[in-house]
Amino acid sequence: MAAALALVPTLFDLEESLTALLDTQDMVAPEDEQAFLADFEAALSTATDKRDRVAGRLAKLEAQQAYAAAEIKRLQAFKRSAEAQQERLEGYVTYVIQRLGKDAKGKWRKLEGNSSTLSLKACPASVEVTDEPAIPIDFKRATVTLPAAMLNDILGVLADCTPKFFEEVAPEVASSLKLEVDKRAVKATIDAGEVVPGAKLITDKTTLGRK
């Protein structure tokens, strides 16, 4: 790379030299960056047409980004549409299989084709929250987002055990507090035979499988 950079100054008399230099930008090693910047500075300092080339390159890059953003948006919409169609179709197939009922072994009957098979598979038991406020605090996780300086103050206040925490700090912490149900803890408790208010275990969910 150093050898290539050494040749760059002799190429600046050519109209295409700046484009060539820009094309090598991503290949510049850290130890060669100062030499690269020196050549780039010389290019912009010596000729107005090369400044126009830089402006043109920037405009091109902005246009490429705008095109990419539009493509991402289009593909995301296409993905959402495909997902929705798949969900509807799977729902229709699930309906048909459930209408066929279960066999003598208590399993859902399969829809067998010439080269594929559609079937319903049982999903692992999952937790459904029916009344989140009713779920005890022991089954919730708290997330607090706050400035690092405030965290430092809180730790200092807790160490001092002064009323300042409740008077000044606690309200600001509460305003950024986010509580979420710890479904793993809820499931483990229900599996152990205990009741968790505001939640229940769903064991009859199925998912469509195909071979």
N, C-alpha and C positions, 0 to 999 in steps of 0.2 A: 504493500500500500504506500509505503514511504517513497518507493521508486516512482509509482504512478503520480503521486503528488508533486514530485520534483519536476515532472514534465508539464504540469498544468500551466505554469506561467508562460511557457513558450506557445501555448495554445490559445491564449487570450486574444490574439489577433484574429482568430476565427470567430465567425458569428455564432457558431454552435458550441463554443467552449463553455459558456455558462450552463447550458442544458446538460452537457456532459458532466460538469462539476456537480450540479444538483442531483443527477442520477446516481452519483457515487456517495451521496450524503449518508445513506444508511449503512454503507460499507466502511465508513471511516472509523478506524480503531481509536480508542481513547488516547493513546500516546501520539496519534497523528492529528488530533482535533485542532490544536493550535495552528499547525501548518495549514490545515484546511480553512480555518477561519481567516488566516492571513491572506490566502488566495481569494477567498470570498470577498473580503474587504477590498482587495485590489480591484476585483471585478466591478464592484458597485461604485468605487471611487473614481474610476478612470473613464467610464463611458455611460452616457444616458440611455443608450439602446439596451445595454445590459440590465439597467434598472427596470426598463419596460419588460424585459424577459422575465425578471423575477416577479413583477406584478402579474404578468400573464400566467406564470406558473401558480401563483397563489390563487388566482381566479379559477384556474382549472381544478386545483385541489378542493376549493370550496364547492365547485359544481359537482365534483365526484362525491363529496360527502353528502350533498343534498340529494343526489341520485340514489346513493346507498340508503339514506334515511327513508326515502320514498319507497324503495324496494323492500326494506325491512317492514315498513308499515303494511305494504301490500301482502307480503308473505305471512305476516302475523294474522291479517284478516283471513287469508286463505287457510291458514292453520286452524283458526277458530271455527271456520265454516266446516272444514273436514272433521274436526272433533265433534261438532254438533251433529253432523250427519251420522257419524259412527255411533254416537250415543243413542240417537233415535233408532237406528237400525238394530243395534244390540238390544234395545228395549223391545222392539217388535219380536225379535227371535226369542228373547226371554219369555215374553208373553205366550208364544206358541208352545214352548217347551213346558211351561208351567201348566198350560191347558192340557197337555198330554198326561200330566200327573207323574207319580213315582212308580217304580217297578216293585217287585216283591221284596227287594232288599232295602226299600226306602230311599232309593236314589232316583234323581230326575232322569227321565228317559232321554236318549240322545237322538239327534237328527243326523242320520248318516247319509252322505252322498256317495258318488262314485270315487272321489279322491279326497274327500274332507269329511270331518265330523264336527258338529256343533253340540256343545254340552254345557251344562251349568255346574260350576264348582263352588263349593262352600267357601266363603271368606272367613278368615280368622275373626274371632269374637272382637267386637269393638265397643267403645264407650260412646253413648249418646247423652249429651247434656240436655236435660229437660227443663231445668230451672237453675241457672247458674248462680243467682244470689243465694239459693238455698244450700249450695255446696259449701261445706265447712272450709275454713281458711287453711286447714292442714293439707287440703288437696289442691292448693293453688300456688302458683309460682309468681313472684313479683319481679318486674323489670322496671328500673328507674333510669332515666336519662337526665343527666345534670352536668353542669360544668365541673371540671376537675378541681377548681378552686373551692367550689362548694362542698365537694366530697371531702376535701382536706379539712374544711371547717367542721363538717359533721363528725369526722373522726376525732378532731380536737375536742369538740363539745361532748361527745360520748365519753371521752377519756376524763373530762372534767366533771361530767354528770351535773351540769348546771341547767337551770330552766330555759336557757337560751334556745336549746334545741326545739323545744315545743313551741316557744313563742315566735321564733324567727325562721328557723331552718325547716322544721317539719311541714309547714304549709306549702313551701316551695317544692319539697320532695313529693308531697301528695299530689301536686298538680301535674307531675310528670310520671306518676305511678301507673303502670299497666299490669293488671292481674290476668292471669291465664290459668285455666284448669289443667292440672297435671294429670292427664288421662292415664298415664302409666300407673300412677299411685292409686287412682280410682279403680282401675281394672284389677290391680293386685289385691286390693281390699275386697272387692266384690267376689273375686275368685276364691278368696279365703272364707267366703260365706257370710260376710258382713254387708250391711246396707249403707250406701252412701246417699244421703239426701240430695235430690236434684240431679241424679244421674242413674242410668241403667245400662245393662250390658245387652248388646244386640248380637244374637247368635244365628239368625236366619238369613243373613245377607248372602247373596250369590253373585258370582261374576261369570260372564260368558267366556267359554274356552273354545278354541278351534284347533283342529289338527289337519 
